[in-house]
């Protein structure tokens, strides 16, 4: 069993400088006992948080995994963000950059699918108009009812935005979420395409 202390004191495994001023000098601990990882706050002033489905929640003691995102202290630059496995390999970001590259590929694939869906969506309204127009003349009951015929003419305009929205909305949300996740594993600043491909951030020099 190994216990790693986290904070701004220099003898801790992760070097947290004083720019992250909301991190306490002795902030939290991670205890590793085989496959069991436990994160515990050490009575810090500003709390210890883990990523829970996209938002950080505060915990006093919680079971975590090596790839769990942790935040020590306040949100933003005054806090400090890292994955739990960093305690074992403090300055080795190779695994993080591989995951980031896979996420980038997923992001690019989603953008291509969105463009394809946008092209398809242009044909939704015309297709509905043709279908409705055919229905308005084929069945005798509809053909002999002017009000029903007019209603069928209006239906494409009502349904096509709903169908188009359904085709595009989920993809657009997914792309936005993926874009927000294309950040440096060290400094959490956005990364560009070339930086992700080269597995190195030009600002903080993480690699």
Secondary structure as GFF3:
##gff-version 3
##sequence-region A 1 207
A	DSSP	beta_strand	2	6	.	.	.	ID=ss1
A	DSSP	beta_strand	28	33	.	.	.	ID=ss2
A	DSSP	beta_strand	36	41	.	.	.	ID=ss3
A	DSSP	beta_strand	48	52	.	.	.	ID=ss4
A	DSSP	beta_strand	55	58	.	.	.	ID=ss5
A	DSSP	beta_strand	61	64	.	.	.	ID=ss6
A	DSSP	beta_strand	69	72	.	.	.	ID=ss7
A	DSSP	beta_strand	80	83	.	.	.	ID=ss8
A	DSSP	three_ten_helix	84	87	.	.	.	ID=ss9
A	DSSP	alpha_helix	94	121	.	.	.	ID=ss10
A	DSSP	alpha_helix	124	138	.	.	.	ID=ss11
A	DSSP	alpha_helix	140	143	.	.	.	ID=ss12
A	DSSP	alpha_helix	146	180	.	.	.	ID=ss13
A	DSSP	alpha_helix	193	198	.	.	.	ID=ss14
###
